[in-house]
């Protein structure tokens, strides 16, 4: 790869790397969920970190732009997980309550499920947001530090920057 800035992608392409790497990480995590939670979290982290690296290494974006993109994308991923977890928890709690009480406690179980879903959703959203911004921003900083280098020297510099 050449170091000429004319051959680099637009600085706005950083948004594609941010949202694309998060989408790819979520997809890979769901596809490989049989490996366990730690493995899928590590896979998600690695994919987002590579996306962060490429977002500054392959584009003319500055580090600040990449940080902003990964903060916004991380917030969007966290919000998506919040709504997913809150909805699933409320539904599961309501269905289980209806099964146990033969529908007599539907309103109480729906309310309890909504409260439990909101709490669990906030917890999961915070984890997703933090993991996303740490991986994305770390990768973006490493990509900025290795910009202008090519091939194996860029990979070696990225490894040193990650330490």
C-alpha positions as CSV (number, residue, x, y, z in Angstrom):
1,X,0.0,0.0,0.0
2,X,1.3,3.4,-0.8
3,X,1.6,6.2,1.7
4,X,0.2,8.8,-0.6
5,X,-2.9,10.4,0.9
6,X,-4.6,10.6,-2.5
7,X,-4.8,6.8,-2.4
8,X,-6.5,6.8,1.0
9,X,-10.3,6.6,1.4
10,X,-12.2,9.7,2.4
11,X,-12.1,10.7,6.1
12,X,-15.9,10.0,6.2
13,X,-15.3,6.4,5.5
14,X,-14.4,6.0,9.1
15,X,-18.2,5.8,9.9
16,X,-18.4,2.7,7.6
17,X,-15.6,1.0,9.4
18,X,-17.2,1.8,12.8
19,X,-20.7,0.6,12.0
20,X,-19.5,-2.2,9.7
21,X,-17.0,-3.7,12.2
22,X,-19.7,-3.6,14.9
23,X,-22.2,-5.3,12.6
24,X,-19.6,-7.9,11.6
25,X,-18.6,-8.5,15.2
26,X,-22.2,-9.0,16.3
27,X,-22.9,-11.3,13.4
28,X,-19.8,-13.4,14.1
29,X,-20.6,-13.5,17.8
30,X,-24.1,-14.9,17.1
31,X,-22.8,-17.3,14.5
32,X,-20.1,-18.7,16.9
33,X,-22.1,-18.6,20.1
34,X,-21.5,-22.3,20.7
35,X,-17.9,-21.4,21.6
36,X,-19.0,-19.7,24.8
37,X,-19.4,-16.2,26.1
38,X,-15.7,-15.5,26.6
39,X,-14.8,-16.6,23.1
40,X,-17.6,-14.6,21.4
41,X,-16.7,-11.5,23.4
42,X,-13.1,-11.9,22.3
43,X,-14.1,-12.4,18.7
44,X,-16.3,-9.3,18.9
45,X,-13.5,-7.3,20.5
46,X,-11.0,-8.4,17.8
47,X,-13.2,-7.6,14.9
48,X,-14.0,-4.1,16.3
49,X,-10.4,-3.5,17.0
50,X,-9.4,-4.4,13.5
51,X,-12.1,-2.2,12.2
52,X,-10.8,0.7,14.4
53,X,-7.3,0.0,13.1
54,X,-8.4,0.0,9.4
55,X,-10.6,3.1,10.0
56,X,-7.5,5.3,10.4
57,X,-4.9,3.3,8.6
58,X,-6.8,3.1,5.3
59,X,-8.5,6.6,5.4
60,X,-7.5,10.2,5.8
61,X,-9.5,10.4,9.0
62,X,-7.9,11.9,12.1
63,X,-7.9,10.1,15.4
64,X,-10.6,12.4,16.8
65,X,-12.9,11.6,13.9
66,X,-12.4,7.9,14.5
67,X,-13.0,8.3,18.2
68,X,-16.2,10.2,17.6
69,X,-17.4,7.5,15.1
70,X,-16.7,4.7,17.5
71,X,-18.4,6.5,20.4
72,X,-21.5,7.1,18.3
73,X,-21.5,3.5,16.9
74,X,-20.8,2.1,20.4
75,X,-23.8,4.1,21.8
76,X,-26.0,2.8,19.0
77,X,-24.9,-0.8,19.6
78,X,-25.5,-0.4,23.3
79,X,-29.0,1.1,22.7
80,X,-29.8,-1.8,20.3
81,X,-28.8,-4.3,22.9
82,X,-30.8,-2.4,25.6
83,X,-34.0,-2.6,23.6
84,X,-33.4,-6.2,22.6
85,X,-32.7,-7.4,26.2
86,X,-35.5,-5.4,27.7
87,X,-38.0,-6.7,25.3
88,X,-36.9,-10.3,25.5
89,X,-36.8,-10.3,29.3
90,X,-40.3,-8.7,29.6
91,X,-41.7,-11.2,27.2
92,X,-40.1,-14.2,28.8
93,X,-41.2,-13.1,32.3
94,X,-44.8,-12.4,31.2
95,X,-45.0,-15.8,29.4
96,X,-43.6,-17.7,32.3
97,X,-45.9,-15.9,34.7
98,X,-48.9,-16.6,32.6
99,X,-47.9,-20.3,32.4
100,X,-47.6,-20.5,36.2
101,X,-50.6,-18.5,37.2
102,X,-52.9,-19.5,34.3
103,X,-53.0,-15.8,33.3
104,X,-54.2,-14.5,36.6
105,X,-51.1,-12.5,37.3
106,X,-50.5,-11.2,33.7
107,X,-50.3,-7.5,34.6
108,X,-48.0,-8.0,37.6
109,X,-45.7,-10.3,35.7
110,X,-45.6,-7.9,32.7
111,X,-44.6,-5.0,35.0
112,X,-42.0,-7.1,36.9
113,X,-40.6,-8.3,33.5
114,X,-40.4,-4.7,32.2
115,X,-38.5,-3.6,35.3
116,X,-36.2,-6.6,35.2
117,X,-35.7,-6.1,31.5
118,X,-34.7,-2.5,31.9
119,X,-32.2,-3.3,34.6
120,X,-30.6,-6.1,32.7
121,X,-30.8,-4.2,29.5
122,X,-28.9,-1.2,31.0
123,X,-26.2,-3.6,32.4
124,X,-25.7,-5.4,29.0
125,X,-25.8,-2.0,27.1
126,X,-23.0,-0.6,29.3
127,X,-20.9,-3.7,28.7
128,X,-21.4,-3.5,25.0
129,X,-20.7,0.2,24.9
130,X,-17.5,-0.1,26.9
131,X,-16.2,-3.1,25.0
132,X,-16.9,-1.4,21.7
133,X,-15.3,1.9,22.5
134,X,-12.2,0.3,24.0
135,X,-11.7,-1.9,21.0
136,X,-12.6,0.7,18.4
137,X,-10.6,3.6,19.9
138,X,-7.6,1.4,20.7
139,X,-7.6,0.1,17.1
140,X,-8.0,3.6,15.7
141,X,-5.1,4.9,17.8
142,X,-2.9,2.0,16.6
143,X,-3.9,2.7,13.0
144,X,-3.0,6.3,13.3
145,X,0.4,5.4,14.8
146,X,1.2,3.0,11.9
147,X,-0.1,5.2,9.1
148,X,2.5,5.6,6.4
149,X,4.1,2.3,7.1
150,X,3.5,-0.7,4.9
151,X,3.1,-4.5,5.3
152,X,4.8,-6.2,8.2
153,X,6.2,-3.1,9.8
154,X,2.7,-1.7,10.2
155,X,1.6,-4.9,11.9
156,X,4.6,-4.9,14.2
157,X,3.9,-1.3,15.1
158,X,0.3,-2.0,15.7
159,X,1.3,-4.8,18.1
160,X,3.6,-2.5,19.9
161,X,0.9,0.2,20.1
162,X,-1.5,-2.4,21.6
163,X,0.7,-3.1,24.5
